[in-house]
Amino acid sequence: MKCKNCGAELNNGRCEYCGSVFAEDTRLYTLKEPEFDDDLLFKLLHESPILNTPNTWEVTCLADTEPHYIEGV
């Protein structure tokens, strides 16, 4: 579908060129229920060197490309 304002291609309802949003072109996605592996969860919680370090907090934001931590909190 093309943008009604500038004619560029739309990507999931948003113009790749001018940034206009068109609600009629957005696609709805159905998310499935997450599956948890109990063994993997146990390993992550009990064997992770980061999580087992005292006074360390993870402060990773959604837009970060790598995890960030604060130590000595």
Sequence and secondary structure as in RCSB ss.txt:
>XXXX:A:sequence
MKCKNCGAELNNGRCEYCGSVFAEDTRLYTLKEPEFDDDLLFKLLHESPILNTPNTWEVTCLADTEPHYIEGV
>XXXX:A:secstr
 B TTT  BEETTEETTT  B GGG            HHHHHHHHHH TTTTSTTEEE   TT SS  EEE  
